[in-house]
């Protein structure tokens, strides 16, 4: 009996901010692992989600959006995205077809040499079918190994894209146990869900100044005890997160707790606090403590 040849590799999802990379990763992996909000630049660091079938294992890498960095955190985010593309076995460049800047960036972007790159025309429902065909034809004949339109929020086209990806993985043994779906610990996902809730509840630019740290995670208790800190950069921001009479922090805590209970499959007691960590986005030491990438290039 001849055993099937397995294939496995890393698949980097890259593109400008807010093109739907995180939603696409969740659909490709079949699990909601990456946080998703309507705001751009929600993803700050690489997240690995694992899809495994009988003979394939794709390790999808969600990356921060390719952007012009304005401060140290964003420079680290850009390096994370660039390094993920360099290390990948397959690259999926994700375009928002309704956003001209995204299309223009894709036309000028070149994948690393000898790495198969697929073009995902995401949010395809934002243009009519004729315009979508025209866009696909315009990109055909370039360096793309395949061009696949998707609507990630509805799962449309995702199965086709996954098949195109799996067909291009290099032959080799699985990189992770077949039952694993992610490489990050539960603490990481807990912090991300709280941060996602802050994006949902707080307006304008404030969520970009927020980081979340998990101080305690006591799984042996009933309910599970999670102590978390929401870090902000200024005292005035702390007041906005807490809200008058504590109404905002309670709302964030209630909504985040429900998500955490879904994550761990048990009741959760969430002890949520707010602290000022001045200018953490621009301080390499504080970025490192918070688990964010510190860029090697400081200029």
N, C-alpha and C positions, 0 to 999 in steps of 0.2 A: 504494500500500500504506500503510495506517495503522499507525503504530507504537504499541505499547501504552503507555499512560500510566503512568509510574512513580510510586511513593510512597516516602517515606523519613521517618524521624523517630526521636526518642529515646523509649525506653520505660523508665520508672523502676519498679523492683520495690521496694516499701516494705512495712513491717509491723514487728511486734515482733521482738525477737531470737529466733532458733531456730525460726522458722516454716517454714524450708525455702527461703528466697529464693535462696541460692547454688546449691543443687541444682537448683532450677527454672530458674535462668539457664543452667546448663550444658546442661540438656535442651532449652531453647528455642533456644539457639545451636547445639546439636549438637556442642559441644566442651567438654571439661573444662577450664575456665579459672579458675573461682573455687574457692578451697579450701573443703573441707567437712569439718567435724568434728561429733561429737555435742554439743560444748560450745557454749553460747550466746555471742554477741558475737564470733564469729571474724572476721567482716568488719569492717575498720577504715576503709576508704576506698572511694570509688567505683571500680568496675571496669567498663569498657565492653567488651561482647562483641557482635560484629556477625553478624547473620544476613541473608543475601542470597539471593533467588531471582530469577527472570526479571524481575519487575517491582516487587518490594518490597525495601526494606532497613530492617530494624529494628535500632537500636543499643540493646541492652539494658544498663541501668545497674543493677548490683548495689549496694545501699546498706547501710550499717550499720543495725542494728535501731533502731527508735524507742524510746528508753529515757530514764529519768531520770538525767542525767549526775551522776557523783560526783567527777570530776576533769577536768583540762583536755583530755586526750585524748578522753574521752567527750563533752565539749561540742563538740569539733571534729567527732566522728563524727555527732552529732545534727544539726549544721549541714549536713554533707555530705548527709545523707538529706533534710533539709527543702529544700535548694537543688535537689537532683536532682528532687524532686517539682514544684517551682516551674518548672523549666526544661523539663520533659518535655512531649512531644506526646501521650503516652498514659501512664496510670498503671495499674499492676497492684498492688492491695493484697493481700498474701498473708496468709491466716489459717491457723492450725493449728486445725482443727475440734475437736480433742480437748483444747484448752486454753481454758478459759472466759475467762481474762483477754484472750487474743487476740481472741476473739469480741466481748467487751465493748468493747475498744479500737476494733475495726472499726465497731461501731455508733455510736461517738461521734466517729469521724474524718471530716473533710470534705475532699474533694479541692479543689485550686485551681479557681477558677471557670473555666468554659468548657474544661476539660481532661477528655476522656473517661476515666473510671475504671472498671476492671474489677475484680471481686472474685473472687479465686482461693481456693476452699475447699480448701486443701491438706491432705495427710495424711488424705484422705477414708476411708481404710481403718480409721481409729481409731473410727469410729461405724458403726452399722448403716444400711442403705439408707433405712429409714423415717425415722430421725433426720436423715439428710443431706437428704432431701427437705423435711423440716420446717424445717431451717436455711435452705435455699435460699428457701423460701417466705417465711420471716421477713425476709429481706433484700430480697426483690423489692419493687418499687415505690419503693425509695429512690433514691439518686443514681447507682446502679451501671448502667453501660451494658450489662454482661453479668455473669452469675454462672456460674463454671465450676468444678466439682469436679475435683481432680487428686490423684494420688499420684506426686509428682515422683520419688521413689526408684525407681519402676518405670516411669516414663514415661507412666503412664495419664492421659489427659485433656490431655496437653501439646499434642498436635497441634490439638485443638479450641481450646485457649487461644491458641495461636499464630495460628490463622486469625482468631479474634476480634480479636486485636491488629492483624494486618496489614490487616484491613478498615477500621481506624480511623486508619491513618497518613495524614498530609496528603500531597497530591500534590506532587511535586517531584523533582529529580534525586537520585541517590545521594549520600550524604555522604562515603563512603569508597570506595576501589577495591573492585570486586566480589570480589576474592580475599582481602581482609583479613578476619581473624576477631577481631582485638582491636587496641586502640590502645596498650596498654602495651608497653614493651620486654621482651626476654627476661630481662633482669636482674630486673625486677619479679616475674615469675613464678617465677624461681629463688628469690628471697627468700621468696616466699609458700609455696612447697613446703617449704622448710626450716622455716618457722614452723608450717605445718600438721603436720609431723612432730613438732615440739616439743609441740604440743597433744595428739598421739596418744600420745606416750611419757611425758609428765610429768603428774603428778596434780594435782587440785584447782585452786588459784588460780594456781599458778606460771606457767603459759603466758601469763596476762594481763599479766605483768610483763616479757614477752619481746618484743624487736624484733630484726629480722635485717637486716643490711646486707651488700651484696655489694661487697667491696673490689677484687677483680680478676676479670675474665672474659676469658680468653684463648682465643678460638675457633680461632685458627690452630694451636694446639698439639694433639698427639695423645698421650694423651687431652686433651680440653678441660680447662683449668685454671680452677677456680673457687675463689676465696678468699672466705670468708664469716665474719662475726662475729655471734654470738648475744649480744645485749646484755641484761643483767639490771639490776635496780635496787639490789641489795644483795649484799654479799660472801657471805652465807649462801646466797643463790640461786645464785650462781656454783658453789658446791660441789655443790649438788644437780644442776645441769645437767651438770657434769663427771662426778659419780658417783665412787664409791670405785675408785681405780686407773684412772679415766678410762673406766669401762665404759659409763656412760650417754651421754656425748658420742660415743663410738664407735658406739653403737647408733643414735643419732640420725643420725650421719653416714652410716652404711651404708644406712639406710632412705631417707634423703633423696637420697643419690647415685643410687639406683635410679630414683627419681622424676625426677631431673634428666636421667638418660640417656634416659628415655622422652620427656622434654620436647624435648631437642635432637637425639635420634636418633643419638647417638654416645657413645663411652666418656667418662667424666668422672672427673677427679681432684678431689675436694672437700677443700679445706683449711679445716677448721672450727675456729674459736676462740671462746672465751667471755670477755667483758669486762663490767665493772661500769660502768654509766652512771647515776649516782645520780638517782633520782626523775625519770627522763626523761618519764614520763607526765604530769607536772605542770609541765614546763619548756617554754615556747614555743619557745625557741631550739633545744633538743634535738629537739622534735617536728618542727620544720622541717627540721633536718639529716637526720632519719630518713625524711623524705618524708610525714609524717602531717599531716592538716589542723590548722591552728591556728585556733581559733575567733575570730571578730571580736568576739564578746561575751565579756568576761573575767569578768563577775560571775556 
